[in-house]
């Protein structure tokens, strides 16, 4: 039975007790929790789960229900766009041949969330012709509710009205991606300029999504997803962000990896800067993970426990 990954994003990043309960629900059917990334500024947490299809489906439904019960979007204030308490729930095949299982799992989660939890569900990614979450998030929960009420959009499952407290759930299937954020010493307008320069939709790098977000301390963040790792390796994106920032007289501060990443990403980046280190026979880093890029690019050094394959090896997964 194939092992699938899921990376549900919930709109809570400050209440540790609530997050502990949500995490316990996600693993209640036997899926393994590989990582939890908590961000108080984004007011958002990203759980990385892995398990066989049945355990993953049951756990995702339980975790989504827990998030909907714990989180009130009417009182939510964070810098990351969102339209749901359990905002996005992607299922990720770890091998090409596992794509049918990933589709089956995601569609079953979507159906059960609509029928059992009574939440509107929209599909995205490989379940919806490549539609991205940003399509539904535009304007936030209130705007999405208006679009549904007007008949412009209709949920795939669940009620045809959007509640203001739990919102909706976006369920999708996608390939592995890398989520990486860089802080810049500038206001949000400069960060938005840099994000526009690097993202694919405005003529930047292929397979890159990017936003400029304001941080509470007065600095700003370029928040990115690399959704096509072959088209644009993450170290190439970081190099481009640094160049775009420098051309505007802006310095780049620390980087932040959200969740896990595959070992091939760090190996490719390290080889690109001539800093490759020995790997095991399984292709995993030995003592430390390979660096994403040179230290001059302000990228953090990654311990092995940030690499997805390291976790899957501990689970005995193929």
Residue pairs with C-beta under 8 A, 6 or more apart in sequence:
1 52
1 53
2 52
2 53
2 93
2 94
2 95
2 97
2 98
2 101
3 50
3 51
3 52
3 94
3 98
3 312
3 315
3 317
3 318
4 50
4 51
4 52
4 53
4 56
4 91
4 92
4 93
4 94
4 98
4 101
4 102
4 105
5 48
5 49
5 50
5 91
5 92
5 93
5 94
5 176
5 308
6 31
6 48
6 49
6 50
6 56
6 60
6 89
6 90
6 91
6 92
6 105
7 46
7 47
7 48
7 49
7 90
7 92
7 259
8 26
8 46
8 47
8 49
8 60
8 63
8 64
8 67
8 86
8 88
8 89
8 90
9 44
9 45
9 46
9 47
9 86
9 87
9 88
9 89
10 19
10 22
10 44
10 45
10 47
10 63
10 67
10 71
10 85
10 86
10 87
11 43
11 44
11 67
11 71
11 73
11 76
11 78
11 82
11 84
11 85
11 86
11 87
12 18
12 19
12 22
12 43
12 44
12 45
12 67
12 70
12 71
12 85
13 19
13 38
13 39
13 40
13 41
13 42
13 43
13 44
13 45
13 78
14 40
14 43
15 70
16 38
18 70
18 71
19 36
19 38
19 45
21 66
21 70
22 45
22 47
22 63
22 66
22 67
22 70
23 33
23 36
23 47
23 63
24 66
25 59
25 62
25 63
25 65
25 66
26 33
26 47
26 49
26 59
26 60
26 62
26 63
26 66
27 33
27 49
27 59
28 58
28 59
28 62
28 63
29 51
29 54
29 55
29 56
29 57
29 58
29 59
29 62
30 51
30 52
30 55
30 58
30 59
31 49
31 50
31 51
31 55
31 56
31 59
31 60
32 49
32 50
32 51
32 311
32 315
33 47
33 48
33 49
34 48
34 49
34 50
34 260
34 308
34 311
35 46
35 47
35 48
35 259
35 260
35 306
35 311
36 45
36 46
36 47
36 48
37 45
37 46
37 48
37 258
37 259
38 45
39 45
39 80
39 258
41 78
41 79
41 215
41 216
41 221
42 78
42 79
42 80
42 213
43 76
43 77
43 78
43 79
43 80
44 78
44 80
44 82
44 87
46 179
46 258
46 259
47 63
48 259
48 260
48 308
48 311
49 56
49 59
49 60
50 56
50 311
50 312
50 315
50 317
51 59
53 101
53 104
53 105
56 91
56 105
57 105
57 108
57 109
57 112
60 89
60 109
61 109
61 112
61 113
61 116
61 117
63 86
64 86
64 89
64 109
64 113
64 117
64 119
64 169
65 116
65 117
67 85
67 86
68 85
68 86
68 117
68 119
68 166
70 85
71 85
71 166
72 85
72 165
73 82
73 84
73 85
73 141
73 164
73 165
73 166
73 167
74 164
74 165
76 82
79 213
79 214
79 215
79 221
80 213
80 223
81 134
81 137
81 140
81 211
82 137
82 140
82 141
82 167
83 136
83 137
83 140
83 141
83 144
83 167
83 168
83 170
84 119
84 141
84 166
84 167
84 168
84 169
84 170
85 165
85 166
85 167
86 169
87 133
87 167
87 169
87 170
88 124
88 133
88 170
88 171
88 172
89 106
89 109
89 169
89 170
89 171
89 172
90 106
90 125
90 171
90 172
90 173
90 174
91 102
91 103
91 105
91 106
91 109
91 171
91 172
91 173
92 102
92 173
92 174
92 175
92 176
93 99
93 101
93 102
93 173
93 175
94 176
94 312
94 317
95 318
99 126
99 173
102 173
103 126
103 127
103 173
106 123
106 127
106 171
106 172
106 173
107 127
109 171
110 121
110 123
110 127
110 156
110 157
110 169
110 171
111 157
113 119
113 121
113 157
113 158
113 169
113 171
114 120
114 121
114 155
114 156
114 157
114 158
114 159
115 157
115 158
117 158
118 158
118 159
119 158
119 159
119 163
119 166
119 168
119 169
120 148
120 155
120 157
120 158
120 159
120 160
120 161
120 162
120 168
120 169
121 155
121 156
121 157
121 158
121 168
121 169
121 170
121 171
122 128
122 136
122 153
122 155
122 156
122 168
122 169
122 170
122 171
123 131
123 156
123 170
123 171
123 172
124 131
124 132
124 133
124 135
124 136
124 170
124 171
124 172
125 131
125 132
125 172
125 173
125 174
126 172
126 173
126 174
127 171
127 172
127 173
128 172
132 209
133 170
133 172
134 209
136 144
136 153
136 168
136 170
137 144
138 144
139 146
141 162
141 164
141 167
141 168
142 164
144 153
144 162
144 167
144 168
145 161
145 162
145 164
147 153
148 154
148 155
148 160
148 161
148 162
149 161
154 160
155 168
158 168
162 168
174 227
175 227
175 228
175 229
176 229
176 261
176 262
176 308
177 225
177 226
177 227
177 229
178 225
178 226
178 229
178 234
178 257
178 261
178 265
179 223
179 224
179 225
179 226
179 257
179 258
179 259
180 224
180 226
180 234
180 237
180 238
180 255
180 256
180 257
180 258
181 221
181 222
181 223
181 224
181 255
181 256
181 258
182 221
182 222
182 224
182 238
182 241
182 252
182 253
182 254
182 255
182 256
182 298
183 215
183 219
183 220
183 221
183 252
183 253
183 254
183 255
183 256
184 190
184 191
184 194
184 219
184 220
184 221
184 222
184 245
184 250
184 251
184 252
184 253
185 219
185 250
185 251
185 252
185 253
186 219
186 220
186 245
186 248
186 250
187 214
187 218
187 220
188 212
188 213
188 214
188 220
189 212
190 212
190 220
190 245
190 248
190 250
191 212
191 213
191 214
191 220
191 221
191 222
192 211
192 212
193 212
193 244
193 248
194 210
194 212
194 222
194 241
194 244
194 245
194 248
194 250
195 210
195 211
195 212
195 222
195 223
195 224
196 202
196 204
196 210
196 212
197 204
197 240
197 244
198 204
198 205
198 208
198 210
198 222
198 224
198 237
198 240
198 241
198 244
199 205
199 208
199 209
199 210
199 224
200 206
200 207
200 208
200 209
201 209
204 210
204 240
205 231
205 232
205 236
205 237
205 240
206 228
206 231
206 232
207 226
207 227
207 228
207 229
207 230
207 231
207 232
208 224
208 225
208 226
208 227
208 232
208 237
209 224
209 225
209 226
209 227
210 222
210 223
210 224
210 225
211 222
211 223
211 224
212 220
212 221
212 222
212 223
213 220
213 221
213 222
213 223
214 220
214 221
215 221
219 253
222 241
224 237
224 241
226 232
226 233
226 234
226 237
229 262
229 264
229 265
233 265
233 268
233 269
233 272
234 261
234 265
234 269
234 292
235 268
235 269
235 272
235 273
235 292
235 293
235 297
235 299
236 272
238 255
238 292
238 293
238 297
238 298
238 299
239 293
239 297
241 252
242 252
242 297
242 298
245 251
245 252
252 297
252 298
253 298
254 298
254 300
255 298
255 299
255 300
256 300
257 300
257 302
257 306
260 306
260 307
260 308
260 311
261 302
261 306
261 307
261 308
262 307
262 308
262 309
263 283
263 284
263 285
263 289
263 290
263 307
263 308
263 309
263 310
264 283
265 292
266 285
266 289
266 290
266 291
266 292
266 302
266 307
267 276
267 279
267 283
267 285
267 290
269 290
269 291
269 292
269 293
270 276
270 277
270 290
270 291
270 292
270 293
271 290
272 293
273 291
273 293
273 294
275 290
275 291
275 294
276 290
277 285
277 286
277 287
277 288
277 290
278 286
279 285
279 286
280 286
282 309
282 313
283 309
284 304
284 307
284 309
284 310
284 313
285 304
285 307
285 310
287 304
288 301
288 302
288 303
288 304
289 301
289 302
289 303
289 304
289 306
289 307
290 302
291 299
291 301
291 302
292 299
292 300
292 302
293 299
304 310
305 311
